[in-house]
């Protein structure tokens, strides 16, 4: 029998600590070994309790979760699942935490707290189990190491705006899907693309409200223009569209030539919203051999079906290798079912995609 996953809960609210402790303890695979009201208390008990996973509140009064991560990770690397408030500040801190090494996050509920906390607990259990087996990789290489190194300068920003205003239709379409560990993996890939790269669609498993911030963050570092996708957006050279959280994105024909995207309400048949499979199946149907599909780190199997459909119509298809994946679930499934041609380290993914584009 496998040992239980030892979990430490850090949250400044006594009520939240109690709810999480009771709720997580209901799962037979989890043991809550302790709770802490702030990072100072947590720092004192971590060496003694030796938890396998820590849940960490993002916003706390004496020291926020971000600062705690910054101090903790170099001394005591530990899989962390952030518990994020749905405030703008909370979202900002969450993305900073993911960049510092947090494995994943869950969002605190609004409105119906009783039902919301039950949903949060269900999601948190899954993410704790994933985090317990995740690799603590640090993808945080500076953007200056990639092709998009000048994107922070005003001249580069002006070039991005000019390129998107020209709106040259993209007749090649790159679909990149990711889940756990994906925010940094996606960043590692797209900051290495030049500003004139054909249109890209990113499908990152993420709730509503977070994808816009994710797109804005990528835009600040990439040579390409990045925005959260809106219904009717065109897929054009030099632009990356991020599928909005809680919605489904499908490719559609653009009346001006090339392709566009349609944004739809959540498809109840799809496990995720946005779903990588949904986007890639539409790419297989519309783009055919003009597509390039990529499945990056993440738990589960989303993307395996869609990527296989893309490959069957002549698209080039890749998946991230195990050594650089935080969670190898999705890439592994995509490779084992014959969808991915090969497994590629995250640091070589952009170069490999660009070689496909150069070949035809």
Secondary structure as GFF3:
##gff-version 3
##sequence-region A 1 360
A	DSSP	beta_strand	5	10	.	.	.	ID=ss1
A	DSSP	alpha_helix	14	25	.	.	.	ID=ss2
A	DSSP	beta_strand	30	36	.	.	.	ID=ss3
A	DSSP	alpha_helix	39	49	.	.	.	ID=ss4
A	DSSP	beta_strand	53	57	.	.	.	ID=ss5
A	DSSP	alpha_helix	65	75	.	.	.	ID=ss6
A	DSSP	beta_strand	79	84	.	.	.	ID=ss7
A	DSSP	alpha_helix	88	100	.	.	.	ID=ss8
A	DSSP	beta_strand	104	107	.	.	.	ID=ss9
A	DSSP	alpha_helix	113	132	.	.	.	ID=ss10
A	DSSP	three_ten_helix	143	145	.	.	.	ID=ss11
A	DSSP	alpha_helix	154	166	.	.	.	ID=ss12
A	DSSP	beta_strand	173	178	.	.	.	ID=ss13
A	DSSP	alpha_helix	182	190	.	.	.	ID=ss14
A	DSSP	beta_strand	200	204	.	.	.	ID=ss15
A	DSSP	alpha_helix	211	221	.	.	.	ID=ss16
A	DSSP	beta_strand	225	228	.	.	.	ID=ss17
A	DSSP	beta_strand	234	235	.	.	.	ID=ss18
A	DSSP	beta_strand	239	242	.	.	.	ID=ss19
A	DSSP	beta_strand	248	253	.	.	.	ID=ss20
A	DSSP	beta_strand	259	264	.	.	.	ID=ss21
A	DSSP	alpha_helix	276	286	.	.	.	ID=ss22
A	DSSP	three_ten_helix	288	290	.	.	.	ID=ss23
A	DSSP	beta_strand	291	295	.	.	.	ID=ss24
A	DSSP	alpha_helix	304	312	.	.	.	ID=ss25
A	DSSP	beta_strand	316	320	.	.	.	ID=ss26
A	DSSP	alpha_helix	329	336	.	.	.	ID=ss27
A	DSSP	beta_strand	342	344	.	.	.	ID=ss28
A	DSSP	alpha_helix	346	359	.	.	.	ID=ss29
###
